[in-house]
Amino acid sequence: MPASSMSHVPALPAMGVVTLLRALFKRPRRPLPSALPDIVTEYCLERLPLDEIARYRAAFGFSGERVPLTWWYLLAQRAHLATMLRPAFPFRIVGLVHMENVLEEHGLIASDEPLVLRTVLRLLPPSSSGARRCVLETTGSADGAPVFSCTSTYLIRRGERGGAKQPEVVADLPGAPLAQWTLDATAGRRYARLSGDWNPIHLYRWSARLMGMRAPIIHGMHTLATSCAALESHGGRHATRIDCRFRAPIGLGATASLSAHADTGDFVVKADARLAVTGNYLFTGTGATRLP
């Protein structure tokens, strides 16, 4: 995007206290619409925050100097939240459930190069049970060329229950787990400091209960970042694409394990023997994102 055009693109909002309060207290519009035109936003990040990237890399054990693939979500999340705070989005933000996420790295960027994040929010048709979902697709571009893309699917409203739900069967992957980790009581707060995501359900037992949760759970993207770092460490290469489905929350205090199949790129995360995340990853021989 030419510099003259970029001057009209607003700065990417931070994940600060004001933003959090706006999200917590946003009220739905009544009556809720059955359809919604696409909501499109654009924001600009003047330069990459190298110190923040380094802290993120160290926290999860990513090696080398590349931008970790899952770090791009932190920018996309800021764009997603700013988009959902627009008056055109008629739903509450509190209570949305992050169901699926796809991250892909496409190109190069220098640390001092501006990045434009374009987000399209699309409301999906109701499912057969009446459940409502929305998809946010964010593309980060530098000088008109895509650098990364992030597609996140959120559950807005649960459907009507039509009898007992049949448990989904996911085959165990061969071999011993690649990694195992235990989440202590402060894990959610540590990730909040890295990401700016201070959702109360991840912080303390009392704050989770205020939001209707019995106990605090870890951020889904913490689990994905931990998995991505472990996959890279085991494979010795940089991940350029990772997609996942969040199937069950992982509580603070739980022990999680990661298994993967190198031939198919499939991976599974279980927490205390319960299926939590499934997904697929793709490596490249050399990192696609460079820093000077």
C-alpha atoms as one frame of an Amber mdcrd trajectory, in Angstrom:
protein
   0.000   0.000   0.000   1.491   3.390  -0.972   2.532   5.689   1.885  -0.060
   8.275   0.866  -2.840   5.700   1.221  -1.462   4.273   4.465  -1.665   7.673
   6.156  -5.453   7.244   6.200  -5.319   3.809   7.877  -5.841   4.042  11.670
  -3.281   2.563  14.043  -3.884  -0.973  15.284  -5.551  -0.603  18.723  -3.691
  -1.969  21.707  -5.096  -4.660  23.990  -5.329  -2.258  26.929  -7.654  -1.757
  29.879 -10.003   0.502  27.922 -10.382  -2.069  25.157 -10.995  -4.836  27.693
 -13.674  -2.821  29.477 -15.383  -1.976  26.192 -15.440  -5.689  25.324 -16.737
  -6.711  28.761 -19.577  -4.209  28.725 -20.639  -4.314  25.093 -24.341  -5.141
  24.913 -26.093  -7.036  22.105 -28.470  -5.276  19.775 -32.102  -6.373  20.075
 -33.584  -8.024  18.183 -30.525  -9.881  16.919 -30.361  -9.950  13.115 -30.631
 -13.196  11.185 -28.123 -11.932   8.603 -25.260  -9.477   8.678 -23.314  -7.725
   5.897 -19.576  -8.375   5.955 -17.703  -5.986   8.240 -14.336  -4.897   6.824
 -11.660  -3.022   8.773  -8.079  -1.944   8.156  -5.454  -1.027  10.744  -1.756
  -0.240  10.514   1.179  -1.311  12.686   4.105   1.042  12.081   6.828  -1.484
  12.898   7.250  -4.886  14.476   7.758  -4.819  18.287  11.036  -6.738  18.423
  11.239  -6.798  22.226   7.757  -8.277  22.500   8.548 -10.889  19.865  11.740
 -11.836  21.727   9.838 -12.262  25.014   7.243 -14.407  23.276   9.942 -16.519
  21.635  11.688 -17.066  24.965   8.464 -17.851  26.841   7.591 -20.751  24.552
  11.097 -21.884  23.598  11.059 -20.959  19.916  14.599 -21.107  18.554  16.337
 -18.797  16.084  15.444 -15.223  15.178  12.301 -15.805  13.142   8.915 -14.434
  14.045   7.085 -17.439  15.554   4.090 -18.361  13.434   1.704 -18.210  16.372
   2.908 -14.727  17.380   1.072 -13.286  14.372  -2.170 -14.193  16.118  -1.480
 -11.515  18.732  -1.763  -8.881  16.005  -4.769 -10.573  14.405  -6.516 -10.778
  17.782  -6.178  -7.018  18.240  -7.693  -6.476  14.794 -10.454  -9.013  15.536
 -11.427  -7.348  18.794 -11.407  -3.877  17.248 -13.640  -5.173  14.446 -16.106
  -6.791  16.852 -16.273  -3.577  18.871 -17.687  -1.786  15.848 -21.387  -0.894
  16.236 -22.136  -2.977  13.119 -21.316  -6.158  15.093 -24.548  -6.677  17.069
 -23.481  -9.470  19.430 -21.906  -9.577  22.872 -18.176 -10.264  22.892 -18.092
 -11.805  26.366 -19.011 -15.454  26.005 -17.756 -15.936  22.459 -15.967 -19.280
  22.168 -12.839 -19.592  20.021 -13.502 -22.809  18.087 -11.004 -22.992  15.226
  -7.920 -21.144  14.040  -5.720 -21.214  10.944  -2.416 -19.330  10.745  -0.258
 -19.159   7.644   2.934 -17.305   6.824   3.213 -15.992   3.280   6.148 -13.640
   2.813   8.855 -11.344   4.079   8.869  -8.230   6.199  11.627  -6.082   7.657
  11.259  -5.054  11.295  10.836  -1.356  10.457   8.345  -1.905   7.633   4.683
  -0.902   8.232   2.176  -3.730   8.295  -1.458  -3.256   7.246  -4.007  -5.647
   8.754  -7.217  -6.067   6.788  -9.997  -8.014   8.515 -13.251  -9.337   7.097
 -15.880 -10.460   9.619 -18.477 -12.807   8.171 -21.540 -14.188   9.976 -22.183
 -17.811   9.033 -25.701 -19.180   8.439 -27.246 -20.928  11.448 -26.475 -24.604
  11.810 -29.246 -27.212  11.873 -29.325 -26.870  15.681 -29.569 -23.091  15.520
 -25.958 -22.429  16.566 -24.479 -19.165  15.270 -20.835 -18.679  14.332 -18.744
 -15.932  12.830 -15.436 -16.049  10.968 -12.804 -13.332  11.041 -10.198 -13.413
   8.283  -7.189 -11.147   8.796  -4.382 -10.630   6.285  -1.243  -8.725   7.245
   0.474  -7.105   4.250   3.666  -5.092   3.797   4.040  -2.911   0.728   1.016
  -4.658  -0.785   2.392  -8.203  -0.384   0.851 -10.636   2.135   3.002 -11.532
   5.139   0.602 -13.674   7.154  -3.054 -14.636   7.348  -5.195 -15.675  10.281
  -8.689 -17.144  10.143 -10.552 -17.547  13.423 -13.989 -19.075  13.951 -16.026
 -18.106  17.007 -19.203 -19.589  18.426 -21.674 -16.773  19.085 -24.663 -18.775
  20.268 -25.027 -22.438  21.090 -27.652 -24.510  19.326 -30.548 -26.402  20.793
 -29.670 -29.772  22.239 -31.346 -32.590  20.370 -30.612 -35.548  22.571 -27.406
 -37.036  23.890 -24.294 -35.927  22.073 -22.260 -38.769  20.665 -18.578 -38.555
  21.636 -16.294 -37.860  18.695 -13.685 -40.521  18.098 -10.194 -39.307  17.189
  -7.575 -41.966  16.609  -4.515 -41.877  18.827  -1.324 -40.962  16.984   1.512
 -43.494  17.034   4.530 -43.187  19.271   5.234 -41.510  22.570   4.132 -37.912
  23.158   6.519 -35.290  21.790   5.988 -32.971  24.726   4.231 -32.739  28.044
   3.630 -29.725  30.262   1.749 -28.845  33.440  -0.066 -25.526  33.763   0.411
 -23.853  37.122  -2.004 -21.340  38.657  -0.158 -18.349  37.159   0.064 -19.623
  33.555  -2.936 -17.618  32.382  -1.581 -14.378  33.847   1.845 -14.933  32.304
   0.280 -15.401  28.879  -1.926 -12.358  29.438   1.204 -10.258  29.970   2.593
 -11.540  26.664  -0.588 -11.230  24.642  -2.617  -8.480  26.291  -5.552 -10.915
  26.565  -6.757 -10.327  30.136 -10.020 -12.207  29.781 -11.021 -12.955  33.419
 -11.720 -16.626  32.662  -7.961 -17.196  32.357  -6.669 -15.361  35.432  -7.962
 -16.431  38.843 -10.549 -18.781  40.274 -12.656 -15.880  41.555 -12.506 -13.969
  38.244 -13.408 -17.088  36.266 -16.405 -17.666  38.549 -17.569 -14.082  37.986
 -17.753 -14.976  34.287 -19.721 -18.164  34.908 -16.784 -20.599  34.841 -16.210
 -23.108  37.609 -12.421 -22.711  37.366  -9.912 -20.761  35.236  -8.755 -22.212
  31.920  -5.671 -21.520  29.827  -5.937 -19.510  26.614  -6.392 -21.760  23.585
  -3.632 -19.905  21.754  -1.235 -20.622  24.629  -1.818 -24.311  23.926  -1.296
 -23.792  20.199   1.906 -21.795  20.737   3.281 -24.430  23.112   2.464 -27.122
  20.554   3.967 -25.184  17.649   7.229 -24.605  19.531   7.461 -28.292  20.444
   6.740 -29.377  16.852   9.447 -27.058  15.551  11.935 -28.288  18.155  11.231
 -31.910  17.292  11.263 -31.374  13.516  14.144 -28.905  13.417  12.284 -26.600
  11.021  10.100 -23.514  11.053   6.326 -23.960  10.826   4.661 -21.875   8.106
   1.101 -23.135   8.547  -0.809 -24.493  11.504  -4.527 -25.029  11.900  -6.431
 -26.360  14.851  -9.796 -27.030  16.393 -10.269 -26.319  20.079 -12.361 -29.229
  21.319 -12.309 -28.801  25.096 -10.848 -26.246  27.520  -7.733 -27.017  29.539
  -7.931 -25.975  33.156  -5.077 -24.398  35.076  -3.417 -27.161  37.033  -3.924
 -29.740  34.285  -1.167 -31.688  32.547  -1.226 -31.580  28.740   0.567 -33.789
  26.223   1.263 -33.359  22.517   1.410 -36.191  19.970   2.054 -35.777  16.252
   2.411 -37.748  13.021   5.355 -36.501  10.956   4.077 -37.981   7.671   0.607
 -36.452   7.777   1.321 -33.357   9.851  -1.526 -34.187  12.221  -1.227 -33.392
  15.911  -3.328 -33.933  19.023  -3.231 -32.316  22.451  -4.790 -34.093  25.395
  -5.193 -32.766  28.914  -5.497 -35.290  31.711  -6.370 -37.898  29.046  -9.157
 -35.718  27.577  -9.027 -34.597  23.955  -8.443 -30.820  23.902  -6.987 -29.755
  20.518  -6.575 -31.399  17.119  -4.870 -29.915  14.098  -2.374 -30.032  11.287
   0.962 -28.299  10.668   3.285 -27.618   7.748   7.033 -27.041   7.846   9.312
 -25.261   5.435  13.031 -25.792   4.988  13.862 -22.170   5.701  11.894 -19.527
   7.527   9.744 -17.306   5.346   9.813 -14.360   7.722  13.096 -12.551   8.258
  14.267  -9.966  10.731  17.407  -7.920  10.149
